[in-house]
């Protein structure tokens, strides 16, 4: 008999990777972020220090230089975190508007408008290539070949995702209400080309403190909500308002610790 006070933790997800239905739908959803730079930068979480430590450890072990290329960089959340650790970073994205948001934080970031599959950057010009929240938007085969071309000998590719920690029941329901489509299976592994081999994986749990209005606005940065008709978008936001304030009982404007898990995958060029 189930205990209503302690409901079972739901399965993380049935997804191996985000589902798009068609190439046209994938393209439309990817393009939806172009005008959301300010909201995305303000509301989406950054990356925990522990994850950055694991990501950068191979550079110290092999005494690599500290040149990074951040593919699908968006508003530069990871790009700037790397720059603050002393790396020379080139942020690459197809959206000039998103990169403009990244540049507003300071002059120390090089940006380039280009697809991840064909950056036009010199071969062997990166000791670290990073992709945060974006690998599933790329053509994995073409992007893998480009990464292998960009990496200097001994270099590392880091694929990283922040995901709502849906092993926690209230967060599971929150993710359903806001239509978070980037929650993966526990045994999720990204699709990469034969040029790359996995050398390490790290999973890091943490919390992002947010006022309740920002938790609601977080849904505005989700591609499903961005592309939804106005009536459906308003319904999602109203449901989130009810869930946080009426159902969970948070006072309006109070800070809530939103639990996340960050999955990090590290690769080297096969045979290197």
For each residue, the residues with C-beta under 8 A, 3 or more apart:
1:
2: 7 8
3: 6 7
4: 7
5:
6: 3
7: 2 3 4 169
8: 2
9: 167 168 169 172
10: 166 167 169 172
11: 14
12: 166 167 183 184 185 186
13: 166 183 184 185 188
14: 11 185
15: 18 19 183 184 185 188
16: 184 185 188
17: 136 184 188 190 191
18: 15 136 181 182
19: 15 181
20: 23 25 26 29
21: 25 26
22: 25 26
23: 20 26 27
24: 27 28
25: 20 21 22 28 29
26: 20 21 22 23 29 30 137
27: 23 24 30 31
28: 24 25 31 32 227
29: 20 25 26 32 223 224 227
30: 26 27 33 137 223
31: 27 28 34
32: 28 29 36 223 226 227
33: 30 36 37 40 74 95 98 221 223 226
34: 31 37 95 97 98
35: 97
36: 32 33 39 40 220 221 226
37: 33 34 40 41 74 75 95 97 98 100 101
38: 41 42 101
39: 36 42 43 217 220 221
40: 33 36 37 43 44 74 75 98 101 221
41: 37 38 44 75 76 77 101 102
42: 38 39 214
43: 39 40 210 214 217 218 220 221
44: 40 41 77 133 162 218 221
45: 162 208 258 260
46: 77 78 81
47: 51 52 77 78 81 132 160 162 262
48: 51 52 204 206 262
49: 52 53
50: 53 54 204 206
51: 47 48 54 55 160 202 204 262 264
52: 47 48 49 55 56 81 82 85
53: 49 50 56 57
54: 50 51 57 200 202 204 264 266
55: 51 52 128 130 156 158 160 264 266
56: 52 53 59 60 85 87 128
57: 53 54 60 61
58: 61 62 64 156 199 200 266
59: 56 62 63 64 66 127 128 156
60: 56 57 63
61: 57 58
62: 58 59 154
63: 59 60
64: 58 59 127 128 152 154 155
65: 127 152
66: 59 86 87 88 127 128
67: 87 88 125 126 127 128 152
68: 79 82 87 88 89 90 126 127 128 129 130
69: 89 90 92 119 121 125 126 128 129 130 150
70: 73 76 78 79 82 89 90 91 92 129 130 131 132
71: 92 93 116 119 129 130 131 134 138 143 147
72: 92 93 116 131 132 133 134 135 137 138
73: 70 76 78 79 91 92 93 98 99 102 111 132
74: 33 37 40 77 93 95 98 102 132 133 134
75: 37 40 41 98 99 101 102
76: 41 70 73 79 80 91 99 101 102 103 105 109 111
77: 41 44 46 47 74 80 81 132
78: 46 47 70 73 81 82 130 132 160
79: 68 70 73 76 82 83 89 91 102 109
80: 76 77 83 84 89 102 105 106 109
81: 46 47 52 77 78 84 85
82: 52 68 70 78 79 85 87 89 128 130
83: 79 80 86 87 88 89 108 109
84: 80 81
85: 52 56 81 82
86: 66 83
87: 56 66 67 68 82 83 128
88: 66 67 68 83 110
89: 68 69 70 79 80 82 83 109 110
90: 68 69 70 110 111 112 121 126
91: 70 73 76 79 99 102 109 110 111 112
92: 69 70 71 72 73 111 112 113 114 116 119 121
93: 71 72 73 74 98 99 111 113 114
94: 113 114 115
95: 33 34 37 74 98 99 113
96: 99 100 113
97: 34 35 37 100 101
98: 33 34 37 40 73 74 75 93 95 101 102
99: 73 75 76 91 93 95 96 102 103 111 112 113
100: 37 96 97 103 104
101: 37 38 40 41 75 76 97 98 104
102: 41 73 74 75 76 79 80 91 98 99 105 109 111
103: 76 99 100 106 107 109 111
104: 100 101
105: 76 80 102 109
106: 80 103 109
107: 103
108: 83
109: 76 79 80 83 89 91 102 103 105 106
110: 88 89 90 91
111: 73 76 90 91 92 93 99 102 103
112: 90 91 92 99 119 120 121
113: 92 93 94 95 96 99
114: 92 93 94 118 119 120 121
115: 94 118 119 138
116: 71 72 92 119 131 134 138 143 146
117: 138 139 142 143 145 146
118: 114 115 142 146
119: 69 71 92 112 114 115 116 146 150
120: 112 114
121: 69 90 92 112 114 125 126 150
122: 125
123: 149 150
124: 149 150 151 152 153 155
125: 67 69 121 122 150 152
126: 67 68 69 90 121 129 150 151 152 155
127: 59 64 65 66 67 68 151 152 154 155 156
128: 55 56 59 64 66 67 68 69 82 87 155 156 157 158
129: 68 69 70 71 126 147 150 151 155 156 157 158
130: 55 68 69 70 71 78 82 157 158 159 160
131: 70 71 72 116 134 135 138 143 157 158 159 160
132: 47 70 72 73 74 77 78 160 161 162
133: 44 72 74 160 161 162 182
134: 71 72 74 116 131 137 138
135: 72 131 138 140 143 159 190
136: 17 18 182 190
137: 26 30 72 134
138: 71 72 115 116 117 131 134 135 142 143
139: 117 142 143
140: 135 143 144 190 191 192 193
141: 144 145 193
142: 117 118 138 139 145 146
143: 71 116 117 131 135 138 139 140 146 147 193
144: 140 141 147 148 192 193 194 195 196
145: 117 141 142 148 149 193 195
146: 116 117 118 119 142 143 149 150
147: 71 129 143 144 150 151 157 195 196 267
148: 144 145 151 193 195 196 269
149: 123 124 145 146
150: 69 119 121 123 124 125 126 129 146 147 155
151: 124 126 127 129 147 148 155 156 157 268 269
152: 64 65 67 124 125 126 127 155
153: 124 272
154: 62 64 127 268 272
155: 64 124 126 127 128 129 150 151 152 268 269
156: 55 58 59 127 128 129 151 199 266 267 268
157: 128 129 130 131 147 151 196 266 267 268
158: 55 128 129 130 131 264 265 266 267
159: 130 131 135 190 192 264 265 267
160: 47 51 55 78 130 131 132 133 262 263 264 265
161: 132 133 182 184 262 263
162: 44 45 47 132 133 260 261 262
163: 166 180 182 183 184 260 261 262 263
164: 171 174 175 180 183 258 259 260
165: 168 171 205 259 260 261
166: 10 12 13 163 171 172 175 183
167: 9 10 12 171 172 261
168: 9 165 171 172 259
169: 7 9 10 172 173
170: 173 174 248
171: 164 165 166 167 168 174 175 258 259
172: 9 10 166 167 168 169 175 176
173: 169 170 176 177 243
174: 164 170 171 177 178 215 240 243
175: 164 166 171 172 178 180 183
176: 172 173 179 180
177: 173 174 219 236 239 240 243
178: 174 175 218 219 222 225 236 240
179: 176 219 222 224 225 236
180: 163 164 175 176 183 222
181: 18 19 222 223 224
182: 18 133 136 161 163
183: 12 13 15 163 164 166 175 180
184: 12 13 15 16 17 161 163 188 263
185: 12 13 14 15 16 188
186: 12
187:
188: 13 15 16 17 184 185 263
189: 198 265
190: 17 135 136 140 159 265
191: 17 140
192: 140 144 159 195 196 198 267
193: 140 141 143 144 145 148 196
194: 144 270
195: 144 145 147 148 192 269 270
196: 144 147 148 157 192 193 267 268 269 270
197: 267 268 269 270 271
198: 189 192 201 265 266 267
199: 58 156 266 267 268
200: 54 58 264 265 266
201: 198 263 264 265 266
202: 51 54 263 264 266
203: 261 262 263 264
204: 48 50 51 54 261 262 264
205: 165 259 260 261 262
206: 48 50 259 260 261 262
207: 257 258 259 260
208: 45 257 258 260
209: 255 256 257 258
210: 43 214 215 218 255 256 258
211: 214 215 253 254 255 256
212: 215 216 244 245 250 251 252 253 254 255 256
213: 216 217 252 253
214: 42 43 210 211 217 218
215: 174 210 211 212 218 240 244 256 258
216: 212 213 219 237 240 241 244
217: 39 43 213 214 220 221
218: 43 44 178 210 214 215 221 222 258
219: 177 178 179 216 222 225 236 237 240
220: 36 39 43 217 225 226 237
221: 33 36 39 40 43 44 217 218 225 226
222: 178 179 180 181 218 219 225 226
223: 29 30 32 33 181 226 227
224: 29 179 181 227 228
225: 178 179 219 220 221 222 228 233 236 237
226: 32 33 36 220 221 222 223
227: 28 29 32 223 224
228: 224 225 232 233 236
229: 232 233
230: 233 234
231: 234 235
232: 228 229 235 236
233: 225 228 229 230 236 237
234: 230 231 237 238
235: 231 232 238 239
236: 177 178 179 219 225 228 232 233 239 240
237: 216 219 220 225 233 234 240 241
238: 234 235 241 242
239: 177 235 236 242 243
240: 174 177 178 215 216 219 236 237 243 244
241: 216 237 238 244 245 246
242: 238 239 245 246 247
243: 173 174 177 239 240 246 247 248
244: 212 215 216 240 241 247 248 250 256
245: 212 241 242 248 249 250 251 252
246: 241 242 243 249
247: 242 243 244
248: 170 243 244 245
249: 245 246
250: 212 244 245 254 256
251: 212 245 254
252: 212 213 245
253: 211 212 213
254: 211 212 250 251
255: 209 210 211 212
256: 209 210 211 212 215 244 250
257: 207 208 209
258: 45 164 171 207 208 209 210 215 218
259: 164 165 168 171 205 206 207
260: 45 162 163 164 165 205 206 207 208
261: 162 163 165 167 203 204 205 206
262: 47 48 51 160 161 162 163 203 204 205 206
263: 160 161 163 184 188 201 202 203
264: 51 54 55 158 159 160 200 201 202 203 204
265: 158 159 160 189 190 198 200 201
266: 54 55 58 156 157 158 198 199 200 201 202
267: 147 156 157 158 159 192 196 197 198 199
268: 151 154 155 156 157 196 197 199 272
269: 148 151 155 195 196 197 272
270: 194 195 196 197
271: 197
272: 153 154 268 269
